[in-house]
C-alpha cells in the first residue's frame, strides 16, 4: 500500500467499478490545475499558453531595453533586435520540439503549426534566436558580447513566465509526488500507467523558480565582476545555469521523449550546454590586457572589439 491514503471517485461509479485515485493527507493538499487552457476576454477566446509566451517576451524586451538605456544606449536598439530575434526564437523552439518528438506528429503534420497547444524547445529557440539576433546586432554596429550580456538575465525571466503555459495546459509535469505542493492533474491528462495518480511534481514551477533565481544571480554577479569578465560572460553564466536547472527538471519528467543511448535527449543537451558554457568561462571569461570595449559602451566596431 502507498504511504498516502487512497479514495475512490464515484460520481457515479462506472459499470466496471470505481477508479482509485491517490490523494494527499496534508495541510496544503495540492496545487490545482486550470480546468481549461483558454481564457475568455469579452468576445475573444485566448489560449493561455500563447498569452504566457507573449507576456514573457514583452517582459524580456522591456528588461533588455532598460538595461541598454542604463548603459547609455538607445532603447529602440533592442526593440528592433527583438522583432527578429523573437520570431526566429519561436520558429527554432518549435522546430526543436517537433524534431525531438516526431512520433507525436507522424500522420498529423498539420499539428506542427499549432504552437498554442504547447510544445516549444528552449534549446532550439536559443540557438536560432541568437544566430538571427547576432546578425541584426552586427548590422547595427552593436558588439555581440555586449548584446548577449544585456539579454542574459532577461531570457530566464521570459522563460519563467512562459512556463506557466504548461500549467494551463496540464503538460510536461514530473513523476508522482505525495507532497504538499503536488500538482493536481485531471485524469484525461495523465500518462499511461499513471491513471490512478492524482498529484505530480510541478516541474513548470520548479523551472520557473530556477529561472528567476538565475536572473537575479546574473544581475548580482554582473555588478561585482563586470570590470573583470569579458563581454559575453554573463550569457555564458546564463547558459550554464539554465543547463544545470534544466538537467534537474528534465530528470523528473515522465512525458514521452526522444532518447539517445538510453538517456532523454534533452538531458544530454542540457549537460552538453553546461559543459560548453563553463568551459568557455574558464578559458576565455577573464578579460585580457586588451579589454573588451563592449564593457564600456554599447556600440563599437565589432571587428575591432
ChimeraX commands (.cxc) that place a marker at each C-alpha (Angstrom):
marker #1 position 0.00,0.00,0.00 radius 0.5
marker #1 position 1.22,3.54,-0.71 radius 0.5
marker #1 position 2.13,5.82,2.26 radius 0.5
marker #1 position -0.73,8.14,1.36 radius 0.5
marker #1 position -4.49,7.41,1.60 radius 0.5
marker #1 position -6.43,6.16,-1.41 radius 0.5
marker #1 position -10.02,7.09,-2.06 radius 0.5
marker #1 position -12.49,6.03,-4.72 radius 0.5
marker #1 position -14.07,8.59,-7.00 radius 0.5
marker #1 position -17.66,7.62,-7.79 radius 0.5
marker #1 position -19.88,10.15,-9.44 radius 0.5
marker #1 position -21.49,7.76,-10.31 radius 0.5
marker #1 position -19.36,4.61,-10.47 radius 0.5
marker #1 position -18.92,3.15,-13.93 radius 0.5
marker #1 position -20.23,-0.36,-14.53 radius 0.5
marker #1 position -16.75,-1.82,-14.09 radius 0.5
marker #1 position -16.35,-0.29,-10.66 radius 0.5
marker #1 position -14.73,2.79,-9.16 radius 0.5
marker #1 position -11.33,4.14,-10.15 radius 0.5
marker #1 position -8.92,4.51,-7.21 radius 0.5
marker #1 position -7.22,7.87,-7.04 radius 0.5
marker #1 position -4.23,8.88,-4.96 radius 0.5
marker #1 position -4.86,11.85,-2.66 radius 0.5
marker #1 position -2.69,13.61,-0.12 radius 0.5
marker #1 position -3.24,13.89,3.61 radius 0.5
marker #1 position -1.50,17.21,4.19 radius 0.5
marker #1 position -2.44,20.72,5.25 radius 0.5
marker #1 position -1.79,22.09,1.78 radius 0.5
marker #1 position -3.43,19.33,-0.22 radius 0.5
marker #1 position -2.04,20.17,-3.65 radius 0.5
marker #1 position -1.70,22.78,-6.37 radius 0.5
marker #1 position -4.84,22.85,-8.51 radius 0.5
marker #1 position -4.68,22.90,-12.30 radius 0.5
marker #1 position -6.94,25.03,-14.51 radius 0.5
marker #1 position -9.91,23.20,-15.96 radius 0.5
marker #1 position -9.26,24.80,-19.34 radius 0.5
marker #1 position -6.26,26.15,-21.20 radius 0.5
marker #1 position -8.27,29.02,-22.66 radius 0.5
marker #1 position -9.26,32.44,-21.40 radius 0.5
marker #1 position -12.44,34.25,-22.40 radius 0.5
marker #1 position -11.96,38.03,-22.64 radius 0.5
marker #1 position -15.24,39.51,-23.88 radius 0.5
marker #1 position -15.85,38.09,-27.36 radius 0.5
marker #1 position -12.23,36.90,-27.63 radius 0.5
marker #1 position -11.07,33.40,-26.70 radius 0.5
marker #1 position -7.35,33.35,-25.95 radius 0.5
marker #1 position -5.09,30.37,-25.38 radius 0.5
marker #1 position -3.40,30.78,-22.02 radius 0.5
marker #1 position -0.22,29.12,-23.31 radius 0.5
marker #1 position 0.19,31.72,-26.05 radius 0.5
marker #1 position -0.61,34.52,-23.63 radius 0.5
marker #1 position 2.09,33.38,-21.19 radius 0.5
marker #1 position 4.64,33.24,-24.01 radius 0.5
marker #1 position 3.65,36.72,-25.16 radius 0.5
marker #1 position 3.87,38.16,-21.64 radius 0.5
marker #1 position 7.30,36.59,-21.20 radius 0.5
marker #1 position 8.55,38.13,-24.44 radius 0.5
marker #1 position 7.20,41.57,-23.51 radius 0.5
marker #1 position 8.85,41.38,-20.07 radius 0.5
marker #1 position 12.19,40.30,-21.54 radius 0.5
marker #1 position 12.23,43.00,-24.22 radius 0.5
marker #1 position 11.37,45.71,-21.71 radius 0.5
marker #1 position 14.05,44.49,-19.31 radius 0.5
marker #1 position 16.66,44.47,-22.10 radius 0.5
marker #1 position 15.63,47.98,-23.18 radius 0.5
marker #1 position 16.07,49.31,-19.65 radius 0.5
marker #1 position 19.43,47.62,-19.19 radius 0.5
marker #1 position 20.65,49.00,-22.51 radius 0.5
marker #1 position 19.40,52.51,-21.69 radius 0.5
marker #1 position 21.14,52.40,-18.29 radius 0.5
marker #1 position 24.43,51.94,-20.18 radius 0.5
marker #1 position 23.81,54.93,-22.41 radius 0.5
marker #1 position 22.25,53.10,-25.36 radius 0.5
marker #1 position 19.09,53.77,-27.34 radius 0.5
marker #1 position 16.27,51.52,-26.06 radius 0.5
marker #1 position 14.93,51.20,-29.60 radius 0.5
marker #1 position 18.05,49.21,-30.50 radius 0.5
marker #1 position 16.64,46.24,-28.64 radius 0.5
marker #1 position 13.12,46.79,-29.92 radius 0.5
marker #1 position 14.39,46.24,-33.45 radius 0.5
marker #1 position 16.60,43.33,-32.41 radius 0.5
marker #1 position 13.76,41.67,-30.52 radius 0.5
marker #1 position 11.46,41.78,-33.53 radius 0.5
marker #1 position 13.71,39.42,-35.47 radius 0.5
marker #1 position 15.22,37.53,-32.57 radius 0.5
marker #1 position 11.87,36.60,-31.02 radius 0.5
marker #1 position 10.36,35.44,-34.32 radius 0.5
marker #1 position 13.43,33.32,-35.03 radius 0.5
marker #1 position 13.41,32.02,-31.47 radius 0.5
marker #1 position 9.81,30.83,-31.72 radius 0.5
marker #1 position 10.49,29.10,-35.04 radius 0.5
marker #1 position 13.62,27.44,-33.65 radius 0.5
marker #1 position 11.88,26.39,-30.44 radius 0.5
marker #1 position 9.02,24.79,-32.33 radius 0.5
marker #1 position 11.35,23.05,-34.77 radius 0.5
marker #1 position 13.38,21.61,-31.89 radius 0.5
marker #1 position 10.25,20.30,-30.20 radius 0.5
marker #1 position 8.95,18.69,-33.39 radius 0.5
marker #1 position 12.30,17.06,-34.19 radius 0.5
marker #1 position 12.65,15.63,-30.68 radius 0.5
marker #1 position 9.06,14.36,-30.57 radius 0.5
marker #1 position 8.47,13.13,-34.11 radius 0.5
marker #1 position 6.26,10.22,-33.06 radius 0.5
marker #1 position 3.63,12.68,-31.87 radius 0.5
marker #1 position 3.43,14.40,-35.26 radius 0.5
marker #1 position 3.70,11.47,-37.68 radius 0.5
marker #1 position 0.46,11.37,-39.64 radius 0.5
marker #1 position -0.60,14.67,-38.08 radius 0.5
marker #1 position 1.79,17.12,-39.71 radius 0.5
marker #1 position -0.82,19.86,-39.61 radius 0.5
marker #1 position -0.34,19.97,-35.84 radius 0.5
marker #1 position 3.21,21.28,-36.33 radius 0.5
marker #1 position 1.90,24.85,-36.58 radius 0.5
marker #1 position -0.37,24.57,-33.54 radius 0.5
marker #1 position 2.03,26.27,-31.17 radius 0.5
marker #1 position -0.85,27.37,-28.94 radius 0.5
marker #1 position -1.37,23.75,-27.89 radius 0.5
marker #1 position 2.08,23.69,-26.30 radius 0.5
marker #1 position 5.46,22.43,-27.36 radius 0.5
marker #1 position 8.45,24.78,-27.55 radius 0.5
marker #1 position 12.01,23.50,-27.19 radius 0.5
marker #1 position 14.11,26.14,-25.47 radius 0.5
marker #1 position 17.49,24.95,-26.89 radius 0.5
marker #1 position 16.28,25.39,-30.47 radius 0.5
marker #1 position 14.80,28.79,-29.69 radius 0.5
marker #1 position 18.03,29.98,-28.10 radius 0.5
marker #1 position 20.16,28.75,-30.97 radius 0.5
marker #1 position 18.18,30.22,-33.85 radius 0.5
marker #1 position 17.20,33.34,-31.93 radius 0.5
marker #1 position 20.83,34.01,-31.04 radius 0.5
marker #1 position 22.02,33.46,-34.61 radius 0.5
marker #1 position 19.45,35.81,-36.12 radius 0.5
marker #1 position 19.76,38.32,-33.28 radius 0.5
marker #1 position 23.54,38.41,-33.59 radius 0.5
marker #1 position 23.20,39.11,-37.31 radius 0.5
marker #1 position 20.89,42.03,-36.62 radius 0.5
marker #1 position 23.23,43.29,-33.89 radius 0.5
marker #1 position 26.22,43.18,-36.21 radius 0.5
marker #1 position 24.40,45.16,-38.89 radius 0.5
marker #1 position 23.50,47.83,-36.32 radius 0.5
marker #1 position 27.11,48.04,-35.08 radius 0.5
marker #1 position 26.45,46.56,-31.65 radius 0.5
marker #1 position 29.13,44.38,-30.07 radius 0.5
marker #1 position 27.83,40.81,-29.92 radius 0.5
marker #1 position 29.21,40.05,-26.46 radius 0.5
marker #1 position 27.67,43.21,-25.07 radius 0.5
marker #1 position 24.29,42.40,-26.58 radius 0.5
marker #1 position 24.32,38.86,-25.20 radius 0.5
marker #1 position 25.13,40.15,-21.73 radius 0.5
marker #1 position 22.24,42.61,-21.91 radius 0.5
marker #1 position 19.71,39.85,-22.62 radius 0.5
marker #1 position 21.34,37.30,-20.27 radius 0.5
marker #1 position 19.00,37.94,-17.29 radius 0.5
marker #1 position 16.04,38.90,-19.48 radius 0.5
marker #1 position 15.78,35.49,-21.19 radius 0.5
marker #1 position 15.27,33.45,-18.00 radius 0.5
marker #1 position 12.64,35.96,-16.87 radius 0.5
marker #1 position 10.76,35.32,-20.13 radius 0.5
marker #1 position 11.14,31.57,-19.62 radius 0.5
marker #1 position 9.86,31.78,-16.05 radius 0.5
marker #1 position 6.67,33.48,-17.24 radius 0.5
marker #1 position 6.26,31.27,-20.28 radius 0.5
marker #1 position 6.50,28.07,-18.22 radius 0.5
marker #1 position 3.12,28.87,-16.67 radius 0.5
marker #1 position 1.67,27.95,-20.05 radius 0.5
marker #1 position 2.49,24.33,-19.19 radius 0.5
marker #1 position 0.42,24.71,-16.04 radius 0.5
marker #1 position -2.56,25.92,-18.03 radius 0.5
marker #1 position -2.21,23.01,-20.47 radius 0.5
marker #1 position -1.56,20.41,-17.74 radius 0.5
marker #1 position 1.54,19.16,-19.55 radius 0.5
marker #1 position 5.24,18.40,-19.02 radius 0.5
marker #1 position 4.84,17.60,-15.32 radius 0.5
marker #1 position 7.06,15.30,-13.32 radius 0.5
marker #1 position 6.51,11.95,-11.67 radius 0.5
marker #1 position 4.04,11.21,-8.85 radius 0.5
marker #1 position 4.58,13.43,-5.83 radius 0.5
marker #1 position 2.98,12.89,-2.42 radius 0.5
marker #1 position 3.97,16.41,-1.39 radius 0.5
marker #1 position 2.07,19.48,-0.16 radius 0.5
marker #1 position 2.96,21.20,-3.46 radius 0.5
marker #1 position 1.99,18.25,-5.63 radius 0.5
marker #1 position 0.25,19.33,-8.84 radius 0.5
marker #1 position -3.27,18.05,-9.48 radius 0.5
marker #1 position -3.65,16.59,-12.97 radius 0.5
marker #1 position -7.03,15.69,-14.44 radius 0.5
marker #1 position -7.46,12.04,-15.50 radius 0.5
marker #1 position -7.56,12.88,-19.20 radius 0.5
marker #1 position -4.08,14.46,-19.00 radius 0.5
marker #1 position -2.39,11.66,-17.06 radius 0.5
marker #1 position 0.09,9.47,-18.93 radius 0.5
marker #1 position -0.47,5.76,-19.46 radius 0.5
marker #1 position 0.32,3.76,-16.37 radius 0.5
marker #1 position -0.43,6.64,-14.02 radius 0.5
marker #1 position -4.22,6.76,-14.34 radius 0.5
marker #1 position -4.72,6.31,-10.58 radius 0.5
marker #1 position -2.25,9.01,-9.50 radius 0.5
marker #1 position -3.70,12.46,-8.88 radius 0.5
marker #1 position -0.68,14.63,-7.96 radius 0.5
marker #1 position 2.70,15.07,-9.64 radius 0.5
marker #1 position 5.86,17.15,-9.38 radius 0.5
marker #1 position 5.07,20.66,-10.71 radius 0.5
marker #1 position 8.15,20.87,-12.92 radius 0.5
marker #1 position 6.80,24.05,-14.54 radius 0.5
marker #1 position 7.04,25.71,-11.12 radius 0.5
marker #1 position 10.49,24.29,-10.38 radius 0.5
marker #1 position 11.83,25.61,-13.67 radius 0.5
marker #1 position 10.14,28.99,-13.27 radius 0.5
marker #1 position 11.69,29.46,-9.82 radius 0.5
marker #1 position 15.10,28.30,-11.06 radius 0.5
marker #1 position 14.95,30.80,-13.90 radius 0.5
marker #1 position 14.00,33.70,-11.65 radius 0.5
marker #1 position 16.82,32.80,-9.26 radius 0.5
marker #1 position 19.20,32.59,-12.21 radius 0.5
marker #1 position 18.17,36.04,-13.49 radius 0.5
marker #1 position 18.76,37.54,-10.04 radius 0.5
marker #1 position 22.12,35.81,-9.75 radius 0.5
marker #1 position 23.28,37.14,-13.13 radius 0.5
marker #1 position 22.38,40.72,-12.19 radius 0.5
marker #1 position 24.16,40.34,-8.83 radius 0.5
marker #1 position 27.24,38.76,-10.39 radius 0.5
marker #1 position 27.44,41.32,-13.17 radius 0.5
marker #1 position 27.57,44.21,-10.72 radius 0.5
marker #1 position 30.54,42.67,-8.93 radius 0.5
marker #1 position 32.58,41.29,-11.81 radius 0.5
marker #1 position 31.85,43.48,-14.83 radius 0.5
marker #1 position 35.29,45.02,-14.80 radius 0.5
marker #1 position 36.99,41.62,-14.66 radius 0.5
marker #1 position 34.98,39.45,-17.05 radius 0.5
marker #1 position 34.95,39.52,-20.83 radius 0.5
marker #1 position 31.84,40.67,-22.69 radius 0.5
marker #1 position 29.58,37.67,-23.24 radius 0.5
marker #1 position 30.44,36.09,-19.90 radius 0.5
marker #1 position 27.02,36.79,-18.37 radius 0.5
marker #1 position 25.36,34.98,-21.26 radius 0.5
marker #1 position 27.66,32.02,-20.66 radius 0.5
marker #1 position 26.63,32.09,-16.99 radius 0.5
marker #1 position 23.01,32.00,-18.14 radius 0.5
marker #1 position 23.60,29.01,-20.42 radius 0.5
marker #1 position 25.44,27.10,-17.70 radius 0.5
marker #1 position 22.88,27.95,-15.03 radius 0.5
marker #1 position 19.94,27.10,-17.24 radius 0.5
marker #1 position 21.56,23.83,-18.23 radius 0.5
marker #1 position 22.02,22.82,-14.59 radius 0.5
marker #1 position 18.44,23.73,-13.69 radius 0.5
marker #1 position 17.03,22.04,-16.79 radius 0.5
marker #1 position 19.03,18.88,-16.06 radius 0.5
marker #1 position 17.34,18.67,-12.66 radius 0.5
marker #1 position 13.86,19.38,-14.01 radius 0.5
marker #1 position 14.21,17.06,-17.00 radius 0.5
marker #1 position 15.23,14.18,-14.74 radius 0.5
marker #1 position 11.84,14.41,-13.01 radius 0.5
marker #1 position 9.64,14.45,-16.11 radius 0.5
marker #1 position 7.75,11.37,-17.29 radius 0.5
marker #1 position 6.32,12.60,-20.59 radius 0.5
marker #1 position 7.36,10.72,-23.75 radius 0.5
marker #1 position 10.63,11.99,-25.25 radius 0.5
marker #1 position 13.33,11.01,-27.69 radius 0.5
marker #1 position 16.22,9.05,-26.16 radius 0.5
marker #1 position 19.84,8.73,-27.16 radius 0.5
marker #1 position 21.96,5.97,-25.65 radius 0.5
marker #1 position 19.10,5.27,-23.24 radius 0.5
marker #1 position 19.06,8.87,-21.92 radius 0.5
marker #1 position 16.45,11.55,-22.59 radius 0.5
marker #1 position 17.77,13.71,-25.40 radius 0.5
marker #1 position 17.00,16.92,-23.51 radius 0.5
marker #1 position 19.13,15.72,-20.60 radius 0.5
marker #1 position 22.09,15.27,-22.93 radius 0.5
marker #1 position 21.57,18.71,-24.47 radius 0.5
marker #1 position 21.37,20.34,-21.02 radius 0.5
marker #1 position 24.53,18.59,-19.89 radius 0.5
marker #1 position 26.43,19.48,-23.07 radius 0.5
marker #1 position 25.36,23.13,-22.90 radius 0.5
marker #1 position 26.50,23.37,-19.28 radius 0.5
marker #1 position 29.91,21.85,-20.03 radius 0.5
marker #1 position 30.50,24.11,-23.06 radius 0.5
marker #1 position 29.43,27.27,-21.21 radius 0.5
marker #1 position 31.59,26.52,-18.18 radius 0.5
marker #1 position 34.49,25.63,-20.47 radius 0.5
marker #1 position 34.18,28.97,-22.27 radius 0.5
marker #1 position 34.08,30.84,-18.96 radius 0.5
marker #1 position 37.21,29.12,-17.70 radius 0.5
marker #1 position 39.12,29.53,-20.96 radius 0.5
marker #1 position 38.01,32.98,-22.13 radius 0.5
marker #1 position 35.92,34.56,-19.38 radius 0.5
marker #1 position 38.61,36.67,-17.75 radius 0.5
marker #1 position 39.48,39.84,-19.56 radius 0.5
marker #1 position 42.96,40.13,-21.04 radius 0.5
marker #1 position 45.15,43.23,-21.43 radius 0.5
marker #1 position 43.09,44.37,-24.45 radius 0.5
marker #1 position 39.85,44.55,-22.51 radius 0.5
marker #1 position 36.56,44.18,-24.32 radius 0.5
marker #1 position 35.44,47.61,-25.42 radius 0.5
marker #1 position 31.84,46.45,-25.19 radius 0.5
marker #1 position 32.03,46.59,-21.41 radius 0.5
marker #1 position 32.42,50.36,-21.55 radius 0.5
marker #1 position 29.88,51.18,-24.22 radius 0.5
marker #1 position 27.02,49.59,-26.14 radius 0.5
marker #1 position 28.02,50.36,-29.72 radius 0.5
marker #1 position 31.52,49.73,-31.04 radius 0.5
marker #1 position 33.18,48.38,-34.16 radius 0.5
marker #1 position 32.63,44.63,-33.82 radius 0.5
marker #1 position 35.68,43.68,-35.87 radius 0.5
marker #1 position 37.92,45.90,-33.75 radius 0.5
marker #1 position 36.49,44.88,-30.39 radius 0.5
marker link #1:1,2 radius 0.2
marker link #1:2,3 radius 0.2
marker link #1:3,4 radius 0.2
marker link #1:4,5 radius 0.2
marker link #1:5,6 radius 0.2
marker link #1:6,7 radius 0.2
marker link #1:7,8 radius 0.2
marker link #1:8,9 radius 0.2
marker link #1:9,10 radius 0.2
marker link #1:10,11 radius 0.2
marker link #1:11,12 radius 0.2
marker link #1:12,13 radius 0.2
marker link #1:13,14 radius 0.2
marker link #1:14,15 radius 0.2
marker link #1:15,16 radius 0.2
marker link #1:16,17 radius 0.2
marker link #1:17,18 radius 0.2
marker link #1:18,19 radius 0.2
marker link #1:19,20 radius 0.2
marker link #1:20,21 radius 0.2
marker link #1:21,22 radius 0.2
marker link #1:22,23 radius 0.2
marker link #1:23,24 radius 0.2
marker link #1:24,25 radius 0.2
marker link #1:25,26 radius 0.2
marker link #1:26,27 radius 0.2
marker link #1:27,28 radius 0.2
marker link #1:28,29 radius 0.2
marker link #1:29,30 radius 0.2
marker link #1:30,31 radius 0.2
marker link #1:31,32 radius 0.2
marker link #1:32,33 radius 0.2
marker link #1:33,34 radius 0.2
marker link #1:34,35 radius 0.2
marker link #1:35,36 radius 0.2
marker link #1:36,37 radius 0.2
marker link #1:37,38 radius 0.2
marker link #1:38,39 radius 0.2
marker link #1:39,40 radius 0.2
marker link #1:40,41 radius 0.2
marker link #1:41,42 radius 0.2
marker link #1:42,43 radius 0.2
marker link #1:43,44 radius 0.2
marker link #1:44,45 radius 0.2
marker link #1:45,46 radius 0.2
marker link #1:46,47 radius 0.2
marker link #1:47,48 radius 0.2
marker link #1:48,49 radius 0.2
marker link #1:49,50 radius 0.2
marker link #1:50,51 radius 0.2
marker link #1:51,52 radius 0.2
marker link #1:52,53 radius 0.2
marker link #1:53,54 radius 0.2
marker link #1:54,55 radius 0.2
marker link #1:55,56 radius 0.2
marker link #1:56,57 radius 0.2
marker link #1:57,58 radius 0.2
marker link #1:58,59 radius 0.2
marker link #1:59,60 radius 0.2
marker link #1:60,61 radius 0.2
marker link #1:61,62 radius 0.2
marker link #1:62,63 radius 0.2
marker link #1:63,64 radius 0.2
marker link #1:64,65 radius 0.2
marker link #1:65,66 radius 0.2
marker link #1:66,67 radius 0.2
marker link #1:67,68 radius 0.2
marker link #1:68,69 radius 0.2
marker link #1:69,70 radius 0.2
marker link #1:70,71 radius 0.2
marker link #1:71,72 radius 0.2
marker link #1:72,73 radius 0.2
marker link #1:73,74 radius 0.2
marker link #1:74,75 radius 0.2
marker link #1:75,76 radius 0.2
marker link #1:76,77 radius 0.2
marker link #1:77,78 radius 0.2
marker link #1:78,79 radius 0.2
marker link #1:79,80 radius 0.2
marker link #1:80,81 radius 0.2
marker link #1:81,82 radius 0.2
marker link #1:82,83 radius 0.2
marker link #1:83,84 radius 0.2
marker link #1:84,85 radius 0.2
marker link #1:85,86 radius 0.2
marker link #1:86,87 radius 0.2
marker link #1:87,88 radius 0.2
marker link #1:88,89 radius 0.2
marker link #1:89,90 radius 0.2
marker link #1:90,91 radius 0.2
marker link #1:91,92 radius 0.2
marker link #1:92,93 radius 0.2
marker link #1:93,94 radius 0.2
marker link #1:94,95 radius 0.2
marker link #1:95,96 radius 0.2
marker link #1:96,97 radius 0.2
marker link #1:97,98 radius 0.2
marker link #1:98,99 radius 0.2
marker link #1:99,100 radius 0.2
marker link #1:100,101 radius 0.2
marker link #1:101,102 radius 0.2
marker link #1:102,103 radius 0.2
marker link #1:103,104 radius 0.2
marker link #1:104,105 radius 0.2
marker link #1:105,106 radius 0.2
marker link #1:106,107 radius 0.2
marker link #1:107,108 radius 0.2
marker link #1:108,109 radius 0.2
marker link #1:109,110 radius 0.2
marker link #1:110,111 radius 0.2
marker link #1:111,112 radius 0.2
marker link #1:112,113 radius 0.2
marker link #1:113,114 radius 0.2
marker link #1:114,115 radius 0.2
marker link #1:115,116 radius 0.2
marker link #1:116,117 radius 0.2
marker link #1:117,118 radius 0.2
marker link #1:118,119 radius 0.2
marker link #1:119,120 radius 0.2
marker link #1:120,121 radius 0.2
marker link #1:121,122 radius 0.2
marker link #1:122,123 radius 0.2
marker link #1:123,124 radius 0.2
marker link #1:124,125 radius 0.2
marker link #1:125,126 radius 0.2
marker link #1:126,127 radius 0.2
marker link #1:127,128 radius 0.2
marker link #1:128,129 radius 0.2
marker link #1:129,130 radius 0.2
marker link #1:130,131 radius 0.2
marker link #1:131,132 radius 0.2
marker link #1:132,133 radius 0.2
marker link #1:133,134 radius 0.2
marker link #1:134,135 radius 0.2
marker link #1:135,136 radius 0.2
marker link #1:136,137 radius 0.2
marker link #1:137,138 radius 0.2
marker link #1:138,139 radius 0.2
marker link #1:139,140 radius 0.2
marker link #1:140,141 radius 0.2
marker link #1:141,142 radius 0.2
marker link #1:142,143 radius 0.2
marker link #1:143,144 radius 0.2
marker link #1:144,145 radius 0.2
marker link #1:145,146 radius 0.2
marker link #1:146,147 radius 0.2
marker link #1:147,148 radius 0.2
marker link #1:148,149 radius 0.2
marker link #1:149,150 radius 0.2
marker link #1:150,151 radius 0.2
marker link #1:151,152 radius 0.2
marker link #1:152,153 radius 0.2
marker link #1:153,154 radius 0.2
marker link #1:154,155 radius 0.2
marker link #1:155,156 radius 0.2
marker link #1:156,157 radius 0.2
marker link #1:157,158 radius 0.2
marker link #1:158,159 radius 0.2
marker link #1:159,160 radius 0.2
marker link #1:160,161 radius 0.2
marker link #1:161,162 radius 0.2
marker link #1:162,163 radius 0.2
marker link #1:163,164 radius 0.2
marker link #1:164,165 radius 0.2
marker link #1:165,166 radius 0.2
marker link #1:166,167 radius 0.2
marker link #1:167,168 radius 0.2
marker link #1:168,169 radius 0.2
marker link #1:169,170 radius 0.2
marker link #1:170,171 radius 0.2
marker link #1:171,172 radius 0.2
marker link #1:172,173 radius 0.2
marker link #1:173,174 radius 0.2
marker link #1:174,175 radius 0.2
marker link #1:175,176 radius 0.2
marker link #1:176,177 radius 0.2
marker link #1:177,178 radius 0.2
marker link #1:178,179 radius 0.2
marker link #1:179,180 radius 0.2
marker link #1:180,181 radius 0.2
marker link #1:181,182 radius 0.2
marker link #1:182,183 radius 0.2
marker link #1:183,184 radius 0.2
marker link #1:184,185 radius 0.2
marker link #1:185,186 radius 0.2
marker link #1:186,187 radius 0.2
marker link #1:187,188 radius 0.2
marker link #1:188,189 radius 0.2
marker link #1:189,190 radius 0.2
marker link #1:190,191 radius 0.2
marker link #1:191,192 radius 0.2
marker link #1:192,193 radius 0.2
marker link #1:193,194 radius 0.2
marker link #1:194,195 radius 0.2
marker link #1:195,196 radius 0.2
marker link #1:196,197 radius 0.2
marker link #1:197,198 radius 0.2
marker link #1:198,199 radius 0.2
marker link #1:199,200 radius 0.2
marker link #1:200,201 radius 0.2
marker link #1:201,202 radius 0.2
marker link #1:202,203 radius 0.2
marker link #1:203,204 radius 0.2
marker link #1:204,205 radius 0.2
marker link #1:205,206 radius 0.2
marker link #1:206,207 radius 0.2
marker link #1:207,208 radius 0.2
marker link #1:208,209 radius 0.2
marker link #1:209,210 radius 0.2
marker link #1:210,211 radius 0.2
marker link #1:211,212 radius 0.2
marker link #1:212,213 radius 0.2
marker link #1:213,214 radius 0.2
marker link #1:214,215 radius 0.2
marker link #1:215,216 radius 0.2
marker link #1:216,217 radius 0.2
marker link #1:217,218 radius 0.2
marker link #1:218,219 radius 0.2
marker link #1:219,220 radius 0.2
marker link #1:220,221 radius 0.2
marker link #1:221,222 radius 0.2
marker link #1:222,223 radius 0.2
marker link #1:223,224 radius 0.2
marker link #1:224,225 radius 0.2
marker link #1:225,226 radius 0.2
marker link #1:226,227 radius 0.2
marker link #1:227,228 radius 0.2
marker link #1:228,229 radius 0.2
marker link #1:229,230 radius 0.2
marker link #1:230,231 radius 0.2
marker link #1:231,232 radius 0.2
marker link #1:232,233 radius 0.2
marker link #1:233,234 radius 0.2
marker link #1:234,235 radius 0.2
marker link #1:235,236 radius 0.2
marker link #1:236,237 radius 0.2
marker link #1:237,238 radius 0.2
marker link #1:238,239 radius 0.2
marker link #1:239,240 radius 0.2
marker link #1:240,241 radius 0.2
marker link #1:241,242 radius 0.2
marker link #1:242,243 radius 0.2
marker link #1:243,244 radius 0.2
marker link #1:244,245 radius 0.2
marker link #1:245,246 radius 0.2
marker link #1:246,247 radius 0.2
marker link #1:247,248 radius 0.2
marker link #1:248,249 radius 0.2
marker link #1:249,250 radius 0.2
marker link #1:250,251 radius 0.2
marker link #1:251,252 radius 0.2
marker link #1:252,253 radius 0.2
marker link #1:253,254 radius 0.2
marker link #1:254,255 radius 0.2
marker link #1:255,256 radius 0.2
marker link #1:256,257 radius 0.2
marker link #1:257,258 radius 0.2
marker link #1:258,259 radius 0.2
marker link #1:259,260 radius 0.2
marker link #1:260,261 radius 0.2
marker link #1:261,262 radius 0.2
marker link #1:262,263 radius 0.2
marker link #1:263,264 radius 0.2
marker link #1:264,265 radius 0.2
marker link #1:265,266 radius 0.2
marker link #1:266,267 radius 0.2
marker link #1:267,268 radius 0.2
marker link #1:268,269 radius 0.2
marker link #1:269,270 radius 0.2
marker link #1:270,271 radius 0.2
marker link #1:271,272 radius 0.2
marker link #1:272,273 radius 0.2
marker link #1:273,274 radius 0.2
marker link #1:274,275 radius 0.2
marker link #1:275,276 radius 0.2
marker link #1:276,277 radius 0.2
marker link #1:277,278 radius 0.2
marker link #1:278,279 radius 0.2
marker link #1:279,280 radius 0.2
marker link #1:280,281 radius 0.2
marker link #1:281,282 radius 0.2
marker link #1:282,283 radius 0.2
marker link #1:283,284 radius 0.2
marker link #1:284,285 radius 0.2
marker link #1:285,286 radius 0.2
marker link #1:286,287 radius 0.2
marker link #1:287,288 radius 0.2
marker link #1:288,289 radius 0.2
marker link #1:289,290 radius 0.2
marker link #1:290,291 radius 0.2
marker link #1:291,292 radius 0.2
marker link #1:292,293 radius 0.2
marker link #1:293,294 radius 0.2
marker link #1:294,295 radius 0.2
marker link #1:295,296 radius 0.2
marker link #1:296,297 radius 0.2
marker link #1:297,298 radius 0.2
marker link #1:298,299 radius 0.2
marker link #1:299,300 radius 0.2
marker link #1:300,301 radius 0.2
marker link #1:301,302 radius 0.2
marker link #1:302,303 radius 0.2
marker link #1:303,304 radius 0.2
marker link #1:304,305 radius 0.2
view
